[in-house]
Amino acid sequence: MRFSSHSKRRSLAAAAAGAALIAAGLTGCSGDGGSGDGGSATSGEITWWSWTPDNNVAEAEIAAFNNDYPDIKVNYRKVPIDNYAAILRPALASNDGPDVFSVNATGSFSAQTFAPYATDLTPAIEKLLGDDWKSKVFDGGTKAFTIDDRLVAGQWARVGAGIMWINKDTFDKYKVQPPKTYDDWVSVCKTFRDNGLGCFREGMAGSAGFIVDTMHSIVDSVEPHLWARALAGEAKWNDPGFVEAFGILRKMQADGILDKGSVGYMQYPDVNNAFLSGDVPMVQMGTWYAQYAVKKNLAAALEGAGETGGDQLVQVPIPFPDVAGKGNPSTIFSDVDAGHSVNAKSPNRNAATTFALWMGHTQKGQEAVVSNLDAVATLKGVSPDFDSIDLVDPEVQRPELEQLASALDEKLDPRYGTTLTAELSQAVIDASQAMVNGNRSPQDVANDLQSVADSQG
């Protein structure tokens, strides 16, 4: 498997700070005018709300945390991604919201959106990692979560996107190879459809925006880095490259690559379950999907998809095919995915901050996160220990996953950055829906997208 960037291994940084240091740094540290003194930093009961990770992964991370902090009980609530902002906002406005809540870099549940509810974590992180703490973590996360000079979330998970995942057993069964070109993809999909399967399914319903990643990949196939330049304000969203990319999306459905009905599917649970059950052999998901290469995670996911008696799925990542036919290499793009914010109203702020910083800013915490393969470390020097990870098929999956991890070591284009607002993201979804479910021209939908960008100022 080849990705566009040449792999460079980072030298391991001295990243660890002792668990005792967290507690010492937090004792008596209340946040931004919240009630009381914030409570104990080493005991108590806290709630954590997030759209990620899956429940079984969260349980494993909390168990690792409790090895260091046995007297802090963490109750996890996974909230559906499409409803997350709508559920979180009134909870935080009340006095009964979660002690810790996850935010991302942009969109409806961004750090910017929920900053008014969050404690400034800067003093606590400085005590934990030192005055040079910014040099020890992913710079993109620090920028995304610093609002008005306040660090309103401690980053703990980064993701990459721009890759496809295939069911290798299905490809082997029908003796087809992962597609590299547009024509390859058409041929592969015809084989699958002739045998009663779907091919590439995408969920465009809701506001989660997974089609945004697909459009990003198509745009990069047309013109590498055009999407990143649009995010930076250096290109227009209706430039010819975007117009061509929207036309390719429509053609992908017409030529049998993209399963019909996308506007009625949600990526979770619809597309996810279709892939896990074997009905669809290809999906575009990001690096978080590597978690299902881990036996225990796959077993839990299959049970959730109603496939308790099904075969084990051997999935591997592949580059996004050259759909533009221009020979441009497949690209991976990356952003911080999640950060922990501590509710400024919480009476348990100190225990909540202990958990938030342990998970994202200590060696043990980050090792617990990356061992599930659903996230990339945000603390420098931490990477998965594949010798200790129980993969479904190590011989097949490990080389591909190691190569993917290596490709993520390099500086990549942003996935969303901090400029793909909720409104602009929805405009990309709307434009994509129009391409597969209507007769509007690619130029018209690209113009609509640019109009939304213009309205953002």
ABEGO torsion letter per residue (X at the ends): XBBABBBBBBBBBBABBBAAAAAAAABGBBBGGBBEAGEBAABEBBBBBBAOBBAAAAAAAAAAAAAABAABBBBBBBBBAAAAAAAAAAAAABAABBABBBBBABEAABAAAAAAABBBAAAAAAAAAEAAAAAABBAAAAAAABBGGBBABBBABBBBBGBBBBBAAAAAAAGBBBBABAAAAAAAAAAAAAAGBBBBBBBABEAAGAAAAAAAAAAAAABBGAAAAAAAGABBAABAAAAAAAAAAAAAAAAGABBBGAAABBAOAAAAAAAAAGABABBBBBAAAAAAABAAAAAAAAAAAGAAABBBBBBBBBBBBBAAGAGBBBBBBBBBABBBBBBAABAAAAAAAAAAAAAAABAAAAAAAAAAGABBBABBGBBBBAAABBBABAAAAAAAAAAAAAAAABBBBBAAEAABBAAAAAAAAAAAAAAAABABBAAAAAAAAAAAAAAAX
